[in-house]
Amino acid sequence: MTSWAAQVRETRWSGRLNTVDYMRDAVFFDGAAAKVRSMHTRFWLLLLLASAIATAGIVANSTATVIGAMIVAPLMRPIQGTMLSTVLGDHRNLVRSVALMLSGAAAAVGVGFLLGLLVVSPMTAETNSQIAGRVSPGLVDLFAALAVGVVGSIALIRSDISDTLPGVAIAISLVPPLCAAGLALESGEPGQAFGAVLLFATNVAAILATGALIMGVFGYSRLRLEASDDKEAERRRRSRTYLTMAALVLAVSGPLTWSTAHAIQNNSRIAQIRTYVNEAAAGSKWTIVSVTARENSMVHVLIKGTPPLPDVEAVYEDMAESGLDVDTIILEFVPSYTFDSEGERDSF
């Protein structure tokens, strides 16, 4: 009687379930020496090019360029290789995949740092919206990564939906946050670099966790069990695998929860500040241009208009009475005028 494992290896479920050998070829850097060298050459070439494209897109604040880098980036392969080798108990390919994933991530950060040396102005969250969107990940990013991880895992298993892989590459953020981390490091912002790396780690943890889960749902995790002589020991190892994946998700959930709570608190604080400043400026020719949260909980409010100034002392008194820390709030009033061809002056 043919074993379940042999059936999975030799056939496709309803013509749609990919065989283990197919998936191994898709994600492992394995095989003949010449083939492995070619795979490594292609991987590093695409990774370095994708990192350069992503860094250029971030510096130029071009979303389209960053998306192009996501499609080119090959980091999804060693991450899925880590997931598959963990499920199958393939220690050799597990070590290879993890080493390639970590070295590739370090290379992407390095490319971002080196190209950042060529940029005159600092690339930080305050000066670049592409970086700002990647240095403060929250729980929403984890939920999105889990969903994308499910799609990516199913696309690896099911041949009839493998066309979704380019969409997965765009949806999952791997190389851009690493390049953003390199740029932030070069600009002297290690805290922002950590946030970008945390976003990458969140995506990796989500792919590994959801991949192991989907493999179990489709039955591939039984391959290890059927091939083992000690069924009970193998069941314990499989349980430890799932616990490890769950621990990865929990490990990134802690800082993501803190980041989310901090963002909610900041947004509430900024909304309060806007309200008090707008009330003070009502009926005057002053308008809020921007409210920016900075390091050390500082909030900078930029207001433009024409004199006379609103009652600034009253604004600070009202904010202090409401419980806001006024020592961390800076109000900057910038006189601004426009002139027409006849020299007549109007307020901004």
C-alpha positions as CSV (number, residue, x, y, z in Angstrom):
1,M,0.0,0.0,0.0
2,T,1.4,3.4,-1.0
3,S,2.1,5.7,1.9
4,W,0.5,9.1,2.2
5,A,3.9,10.7,2.0
6,A,4.7,8.9,-1.3
7,Q,1.3,9.9,-2.7
8,V,2.0,13.6,-1.9
9,R,5.5,13.3,-3.5
10,E,4.3,11.6,-6.7
11,T,1.0,13.2,-7.4
12,R,-0.8,16.5,-7.2
13,W,-4.0,16.8,-5.3
14,S,-6.7,17.2,-7.9
15,G,-3.9,18.4,-10.2
16,R,-3.3,21.5,-8.2
17,L,-1.3,20.5,-5.1
18,N,2.5,21.0,-5.7
19,T,4.7,18.1,-4.9
20,V,7.4,18.4,-2.2
21,D,10.1,18.1,-4.8
22,Y,8.6,21.0,-6.7
23,M,8.6,23.2,-3.6
24,R,12.1,22.2,-2.7
25,D,13.3,23.3,-6.1
26,A,11.3,26.5,-5.7
27,V,12.8,27.6,-2.4
28,F,16.0,25.6,-1.6
29,F,19.5,26.5,-2.8
30,D,20.2,22.8,-3.4
31,G,21.3,20.4,-6.2
32,A,24.4,20.1,-8.3
33,A,27.3,22.4,-7.6
34,A,27.0,24.3,-10.9
35,K,23.3,24.8,-10.2
36,V,23.8,26.1,-6.7
37,R,26.5,28.5,-7.9
38,S,24.1,29.8,-10.5
39,M,21.3,30.2,-8.0
40,H,23.6,32.1,-5.6
41,T,24.8,34.4,-8.3
42,R,21.3,35.2,-9.4
43,F,20.2,35.7,-5.8
44,W,23.0,38.1,-4.9
45,L,22.7,40.0,-8.2
46,L,19.0,40.5,-7.8
47,L,19.3,41.4,-4.1
48,L,22.0,44.1,-4.7
49,L,20.1,45.5,-7.6
50,A,16.8,45.5,-5.7
51,S,18.4,47.2,-2.7
52,A,19.9,49.9,-4.9
53,I,16.5,50.4,-6.6
54,A,14.7,50.5,-3.3
55,T,17.2,53.0,-1.8
56,A,16.9,55.2,-4.9
57,G,13.2,55.1,-4.7
58,I,13.2,56.0,-1.0
59,V,15.6,58.9,-1.5
60,A,13.5,60.2,-4.5
61,N,10.3,59.6,-2.6
62,S,9.0,57.5,-5.5
63,T,6.5,54.8,-4.5
64,A,6.5,53.3,-8.0
65,T,10.3,52.8,-7.8
66,V,10.0,51.2,-4.4
67,I,7.3,48.8,-5.7
68,G,9.6,47.8,-8.6
69,A,12.3,46.9,-6.1
70,M,9.8,44.7,-4.2
71,I,9.1,42.7,-7.3
72,V,12.8,42.2,-8.1
73,A,13.9,41.4,-4.5
74,P,14.6,37.6,-4.0
75,L,14.5,37.6,-0.2
76,M,11.2,35.7,-0.1
77,R,13.0,32.5,-1.3
78,P,15.3,31.9,1.7
79,I,12.5,32.9,4.1
80,Q,10.2,30.4,2.6
81,G,13.1,27.9,2.5
82,T,13.5,28.4,6.2
83,M,9.8,27.7,6.7
84,L,9.8,24.6,4.5
85,S,13.0,23.1,5.9
86,T,11.6,23.6,9.4
87,V,8.4,21.7,8.5
88,L,10.3,18.9,6.7
89,G,13.0,18.6,9.3
90,D,15.7,19.3,6.7
91,H,18.5,20.6,9.0
92,R,21.1,21.3,6.2
93,N,18.7,23.4,4.2
94,L,17.5,25.1,7.3
95,V,21.0,26.3,8.1
96,R,21.5,27.4,4.5
97,S,18.3,29.3,4.3
98,V,18.7,31.1,7.6
99,A,22.3,32.1,6.8
100,L,21.3,33.4,3.3
101,M,18.3,35.3,4.8
102,L,20.4,37.0,7.5
103,S,23.3,37.8,5.2
104,G,20.9,39.1,2.5
105,A,19.2,41.3,5.1
106,A,22.6,42.6,6.3
107,A,23.6,43.3,2.6
108,A,20.4,45.3,2.0
109,V,21.1,47.4,5.1
110,G,24.7,47.9,3.9
111,V,23.6,49.1,0.4
112,G,21.2,51.6,2.0
113,F,24.0,52.9,4.3
114,L,26.5,53.2,1.5
115,L,24.2,54.9,-1.0
116,G,23.1,57.2,1.9
117,L,26.7,58.5,2.0
118,L,26.1,60.0,-1.5
119,V,23.0,61.9,-0.4
120,V,23.6,65.4,0.8
121,S,20.6,65.9,3.1
122,P,19.9,63.5,6.0
123,M,17.3,60.7,5.2
124,T,15.1,60.4,8.3
125,A,11.4,60.1,9.1
126,E,11.2,63.9,9.4
127,T,12.5,64.5,5.9
128,N,11.2,61.6,3.9
129,S,7.8,60.1,3.9
130,Q,9.0,56.7,2.6
131,I,11.2,56.3,5.6
132,A,8.5,57.6,7.9
133,G,6.1,54.9,6.7
134,R,8.6,52.2,7.7
135,V,10.1,53.1,11.0
136,S,7.0,52.9,13.2
137,P,5.4,49.6,12.6
138,G,2.3,48.6,14.6
139,L,-0.1,45.8,15.1
140,V,-1.8,46.6,11.8
141,D,1.5,45.7,10.0
142,L,1.5,42.4,11.8
143,F,-2.1,41.5,10.8
144,A,-1.3,42.5,7.2
145,A,1.9,40.4,7.2
146,L,0.0,37.4,8.6
147,A,-2.5,37.7,5.8
148,V,0.1,38.1,3.1
149,G,2.1,35.2,4.6
150,V,-1.0,32.9,4.2
151,V,-1.4,34.0,0.6
152,G,2.3,33.4,-0.1
153,S,2.3,30.0,1.5
154,I,-0.8,28.9,-0.4
155,A,0.7,30.2,-3.6
156,L,3.8,28.0,-3.0
157,I,1.6,24.9,-2.3
158,R,-1.1,25.4,-4.9
159,S,0.0,25.6,-8.6
160,D,-3.3,27.0,-9.7
161,I,-2.8,30.3,-7.7
162,S,1.0,30.7,-8.1
163,D,0.3,33.7,-10.3
164,T,-0.4,35.7,-7.1
165,L,3.3,35.6,-6.2
166,P,4.1,39.0,-7.8
167,G,1.3,40.5,-5.7
168,V,2.7,38.9,-2.6
169,A,6.1,40.4,-3.3
170,I,4.5,43.8,-3.5
171,A,2.4,43.4,-0.5
172,I,5.1,42.0,1.8
173,S,7.7,44.6,2.7
174,L,11.2,43.0,2.9
175,V,14.0,44.9,1.1
176,P,12.6,48.5,1.4
177,P,12.6,48.6,5.2
178,L,16.1,47.2,5.3
179,C,17.3,50.0,2.9
180,A,15.4,52.5,5.0
181,A,17.3,51.2,8.1
182,G,20.6,51.7,6.3
183,L,19.7,55.3,5.3
184,A,18.5,56.1,8.9
185,L,21.7,54.6,10.3
186,E,23.8,56.8,8.0
187,S,21.8,59.8,9.0
188,G,22.5,59.1,12.7
189,E,19.0,57.8,13.7
190,P,19.6,54.3,15.2
191,G,16.1,54.4,16.8
192,Q,14.4,54.8,13.4
193,A,16.7,52.1,11.9
194,F,15.6,49.7,14.6
195,G,11.9,50.4,13.8
196,A,12.6,49.6,10.1
197,V,14.3,46.4,11.0
198,L,11.4,45.5,13.3
199,L,9.1,45.8,10.3
200,F,11.3,43.4,8.4
201,A,11.4,41.0,11.4
202,T,7.6,41.2,11.7
203,N,7.1,40.2,8.0
204,V,9.6,37.3,8.4
205,A,7.9,36.0,11.6
206,A,4.5,36.2,9.9
207,I,5.7,34.3,6.8
208,L,7.3,31.6,9.0
209,A,4.4,31.2,11.3
210,T,1.6,31.2,8.7
211,G,3.7,29.0,6.4
212,A,4.1,26.3,9.1
213,L,0.4,26.5,9.8
214,I,-0.6,26.2,6.1
215,M,1.8,23.3,5.6
216,G,0.1,21.6,8.5
217,V,-3.4,22.3,7.1
218,F,-2.4,20.8,3.8
219,G,-0.8,17.8,5.4
220,Y,2.8,18.3,4.5
221,S,4.0,18.2,8.1
222,R,3.0,14.5,8.1
223,L,6.0,13.7,5.9
224,R,8.4,14.0,8.8
225,L,6.2,11.9,11.0
226,E,5.8,9.1,8.5
227,A,9.5,9.0,7.7
228,S,10.5,8.8,11.4
229,D,10.9,5.5,13.3
230,D,10.1,7.3,16.6
231,K,6.7,8.7,16.0
232,E,6.3,10.1,19.5
233,A,9.6,11.9,19.4
234,E,8.7,13.3,16.1
235,R,5.3,14.5,17.3
236,R,7.1,16.4,20.2
237,R,9.5,17.9,17.7
238,R,6.6,19.0,15.5
239,S,4.9,20.6,18.5
240,R,8.1,22.5,19.4
241,T,8.2,23.7,15.8
242,Y,4.7,25.2,16.1
243,L,5.5,26.7,19.5
244,T,8.7,28.3,18.1
245,M,6.7,29.9,15.3
246,A,4.1,31.2,17.8
247,A,6.9,32.5,20.0
248,L,8.3,34.4,17.0
249,V,5.0,36.1,16.4
250,L,4.7,36.9,20.1
251,A,8.2,38.3,20.2
252,V,7.5,40.9,17.6
253,S,4.0,41.5,19.0
254,G,5.4,43.1,22.2
255,P,7.3,46.1,20.5
256,L,4.5,46.4,17.9
257,T,1.9,46.8,20.7
258,W,4.0,49.4,22.4
259,S,4.5,51.2,19.1
260,T,0.8,51.1,18.3
261,A,-0.1,52.5,21.8
262,H,2.6,55.2,21.5
263,A,1.2,56.2,18.1
264,I,-2.4,56.4,19.4
265,Q,-1.2,58.5,22.3
266,N,0.8,60.8,20.0
267,N,-2.2,61.2,17.6
268,S,-4.5,62.1,20.5
269,R,-2.0,64.6,21.9
270,I,-1.5,66.2,18.4
271,A,-5.3,66.4,18.0
272,Q,-5.6,68.2,21.3
273,I,-2.8,70.7,20.5
274,R,-4.4,71.4,17.1
275,T,-7.7,72.2,18.8
276,Y,-6.2,74.7,21.3
277,V,-4.1,76.4,18.6
278,N,-7.0,76.7,16.2
279,E,-9.2,78.1,19.0
280,A,-6.6,80.8,19.8
281,A,-6.1,81.6,16.1
282,A,-9.8,81.8,15.3
283,G,-10.7,85.2,13.8
284,S,-7.0,86.0,13.1
285,K,-4.9,85.6,10.0
286,W,-2.8,82.7,11.4
287,T,-3.2,79.1,10.1
288,I,-1.6,75.8,11.2
289,V,0.7,74.5,8.5
290,S,2.0,71.3,10.2
291,V,2.1,69.5,13.5
292,T,5.2,67.2,13.8
293,A,6.0,64.7,16.5
294,R,9.8,64.6,17.1
295,E,12.3,62.8,19.3
296,N,11.9,62.9,23.1
297,S,8.1,63.4,22.8
298,M,8.6,66.9,21.4
299,V,5.8,68.3,19.2
300,H,6.6,71.2,16.8
301,V,3.6,73.3,15.5
302,L,4.3,75.5,12.5
303,I,1.8,78.4,12.1
304,K,1.9,81.0,9.3
305,G,0.1,84.3,8.9
306,T,0.4,88.0,9.6
307,P,0.6,89.9,12.9
308,P,-0.8,90.6,15.4
309,L,0.0,87.3,17.2
310,P,-2.7,85.4,19.0
311,D,-2.5,85.2,22.8
312,V,0.2,82.6,23.0
313,E,0.4,82.6,26.8
314,A,-3.3,81.8,27.0
315,V,-2.8,78.9,24.6
316,Y,-0.1,77.4,26.8
317,E,-2.2,77.9,29.9
318,D,-5.2,76.1,28.4
319,M,-3.0,73.2,27.3
320,A,-1.4,72.9,30.7
321,E,-4.8,72.9,32.4
322,S,-5.9,70.0,30.2
323,G,-2.9,67.9,31.3
324,L,-0.6,68.4,28.3
325,D,3.1,68.7,29.0
326,V,3.7,72.2,27.6
327,D,7.5,71.9,28.0
328,T,7.5,69.5,25.0
329,I,5.3,71.7,22.8
330,I,6.9,74.3,20.5
331,L,4.8,76.8,18.7
332,E,6.6,78.5,15.8
333,F,4.8,81.6,14.2
334,V,6.2,82.5,10.8
335,P,5.1,85.9,9.3
336,S,4.2,85.3,5.6
337,Y,3.0,87.8,2.9
338,T,2.2,87.6,-0.8
339,F,2.6,90.5,-3.3
340,D,0.9,91.1,-6.6
341,S,2.4,92.9,-9.6
342,E,1.2,96.3,-8.2
343,G,3.1,95.8,-4.9
344,E,0.0,95.2,-2.8
345,R,0.5,93.0,0.1
346,D,-1.9,90.3,1.3
347,S,-1.6,87.7,4.1
348,F,-0.4,84.2,3.3
